[in-house]
Amino acid sequence: MTNRTRVIVAGAGPVGAVAAYRLAEMGIDTILLESQADCPEDMRASTFHPPSLEMMRDLGIVDALIADGLKAPLYQYRNRRSGSVIELDLGEIADVTEYPFRLQCEQYKLARMLSTKLAEHAHGQTLFNRRILGYEQDADGVTVFVESPVAVETYRCDYLIGADGANSMVRKWTGVEFEGFTWPERFLTLSTDYPIERHFVDLAQVNYIADAEEWCVLLRVPTLWRLLVPAPESIDDSILLSDAYKDKVFAGLTGSADTIETYHRTLYRVHQRVAKRFRHGRVLLVGDAAHLNNPLGGFGMNSGIHDAWNLTEKLGDVLNGGADADALLDRYDRQRRIVASEFVQAQTIQNKQAMEGANGDGKSDTERRMEALMRDDDQRRAYLLRQAMFTSLERETEIA
């Protein structure tokens, strides 16, 4: 038996869940398929920028998401060598958004919230333990073959959205090239409920700490501090994940000999890649399936949500309004692929280079630029709008 629906979304992470739920809200029958038994509990992404919160408002869930997270209007750039602190305040752009803050909230909370609501929606289904085995597309639709716990199921849909992450099988089956590079170092993330703020004066909830030897990012989520550091390629994984290495990292951060317990330790490779096309006929790519970047700035998940928003807007016009599918979906490809290359890739690479630039005990070039920024209201505003991702969405609208 072939199961019929309008759209299938592969992958129940935050990006896939946003795409599926928004389509259902448009009255478009949508099935969200996830290979695991639940939404992946990925600890990497935890920052929601203001434009993403505005999108969640339009889905009717922003208040629940904010209640699950932590508002962070301030973020700091610190130089571990010189001790300098530069603080930026998103309150300065309160005239353009009702959410002038970053929301610190683990990404899986959004994914679970929306996948649960989708399962209860008249136009939606959420199916776990469903692994896509392959698909065939023709001029009229896509046939998707899915492995369930008891059988191989067949689905027929108008469009298939690949939101199945960095190792996307949907992308691989399209044959689309995934152009870019992989950073030589890995990234190590550690989470702890230890009160790290005791060792700093006026520590913000979002902190970028520059150091040529070992820069780090220190973020607060509601109950934990999350620390991200580069992990040298020359050091074995077992050492990087050991208690001894963990103690070394925290001692370097706090200057304390306290034993700090962790709840999570994750080691992963970091890529800068963009798919050569985000559209392959009736198959569309979003999020990590379409582009990957380092996490500095919190652009990865947010840009994926922006992909989903752009694509669902166009699919709604096609499926509900009879709009020209080729014209709109090709425009989705152009808009989001160009933004991924011009903005997300360029900005995250620049952010990483800024973290590595604190050479010696004096001021780095980055620090001098940031100090100049703090003296120039117009430049600072432009910087805040860029880091909050308003600039990338404005650029998207300029692409025909």
Rosetta blueprint (number, residue, H / E / L):
1 M L
2 T E
3 N E
4 R E
5 T L
6 R L
7 V E
8 I E
9 V E
10 A E
11 G L
12 A L
13 G L
14 P H
15 V H
16 G H
17 A H
18 V H
19 A H
20 A H
21 Y H
22 R H
23 L H
24 A H
25 E H
26 M L
27 G L
28 I L
29 D L
30 T E
31 I E
32 L E
33 L E
34 E L
35 S L
36 Q L
37 A L
38 D L
39 C L
40 P L
41 E L
42 D L
43 M L
44 R L
45 A L
46 S L
47 T E
48 F E
49 H L
50 P H
51 P H
52 S H
53 L H
54 E H
55 M H
56 M H
57 R H
58 D H
59 L L
60 G L
61 I L
62 V H
63 D H
64 A H
65 L H
66 I H
67 A H
68 D H
69 G L
70 L E
71 K E
72 A E
73 P L
74 L E
75 Y E
76 Q E
77 Y E
78 R E
79 N E
80 R L
81 R L
82 S L
83 G L
84 S L
85 V E
86 I E
87 E E
88 L E
89 D E
90 L H
91 G H
92 E H
93 I H
94 A L
95 D L
96 V L
97 T L
98 E L
99 Y L
100 P L
101 F L
102 R E
103 L E
104 Q E
105 C L
106 E L
107 Q H
108 Y H
109 K H
110 L H
111 A H
112 R H
113 M H
114 L H
115 S H
116 T H
117 K H
118 L H
119 A H
120 E L
121 H L
122 A L
123 H L
124 G E
125 Q E
126 T E
127 L E
128 F L
129 N L
130 R L
131 R E
132 I E
133 L E
134 G E
135 Y E
136 E E
137 Q E
138 D L
139 A L
140 D L
141 G L
142 V E
143 T E
144 V E
145 F E
146 V E
147 E E
148 S L
149 P L
150 V L
151 A L
152 V E
153 E E
154 T E
155 Y E
156 R E
157 C E
158 D L
159 Y E
160 L E
161 I E
162 G E
163 A L
164 D L
165 G L
166 A L
167 N L
168 S L
169 M H
170 V H
171 R H
172 K H
173 W H
174 T H
175 G L
176 V L
177 E L
178 F E
179 E E
180 G E
181 F E
182 T E
183 W E
184 P E
185 E E
186 R E
187 F E
188 L E
189 T E
190 L E
191 S E
192 T E
193 D L
194 Y L
195 P L
196 I H
197 E H
198 R H
199 H H
200 F L
201 V L
202 D L
203 L L
204 A L
205 Q L
206 V E
207 N E
208 Y E
209 I E
210 A E
211 D L
212 A L
213 E L
214 E L
215 W L
216 C E
217 V E
218 L E
219 L E
220 R E
221 V E
222 P L
223 T L
224 L E
225 W E
226 R E
227 L E
228 L E
229 V E
230 P E
231 A E
232 P L
233 E L
234 S L
235 I L
236 D L
237 D H
238 S H
239 I H
240 L H
241 L L
242 S L
243 D H
244 A H
245 Y H
246 K H
247 D H
248 K H
249 V H
250 F H
251 A H
252 G H
253 L H
254 T H
255 G L
256 S L
257 A L
258 D L
259 T L
260 I L
261 E L
262 T L
263 Y L
264 H E
265 R E
266 T E
267 L E
268 Y E
269 R E
270 V E
271 H E
272 Q E
273 R E
274 V E
275 A E
276 K L
277 R L
278 F L
279 R E
280 H E
281 G L
282 R L
283 V E
284 L E
285 L E
286 V L
287 G H
288 D H
289 A H
290 A L
291 H E
292 L E
293 N L
294 N L
295 P L
296 L L
297 G L
298 G L
299 F L
300 G H
301 M H
302 N H
303 S H
304 G H
305 I H
306 H H
307 D H
308 A H
309 W H
310 N H
311 L H
312 T H
313 E H
314 K H
315 L H
316 G H
317 D H
318 V H
319 L H
320 N H
321 G H
322 G L
323 A L
324 D L
325 A H
326 D H
327 A H
328 L H
329 L H
330 D H
331 R H
332 Y H
333 D H
334 R H
335 Q H
336 R H
337 R H
338 I H
339 V H
340 A H
341 S H
342 E H
343 F H
344 V H
345 Q H
346 A H
347 Q H
348 T H
349 I H
350 Q H
351 N H
352 K H
353 Q H
354 A H
355 M H
356 E H
357 G L
358 A L
359 N L
360 G L
361 D L
362 G L
363 K L
364 S L
365 D H
366 T H
367 E H
368 R H
369 R H
370 M H
371 E H
372 A H
373 L H
374 M H
375 R H
376 D L
377 D H
378 D H
379 Q H
380 R H
381 R H
382 A H
383 Y H
384 L H
385 L H
386 R H
387 Q H
388 A L
389 M L
390 F H
391 T H
392 S H
393 L H
394 E H
395 R H
396 E H
397 T H
398 E H
399 I L
400 A L
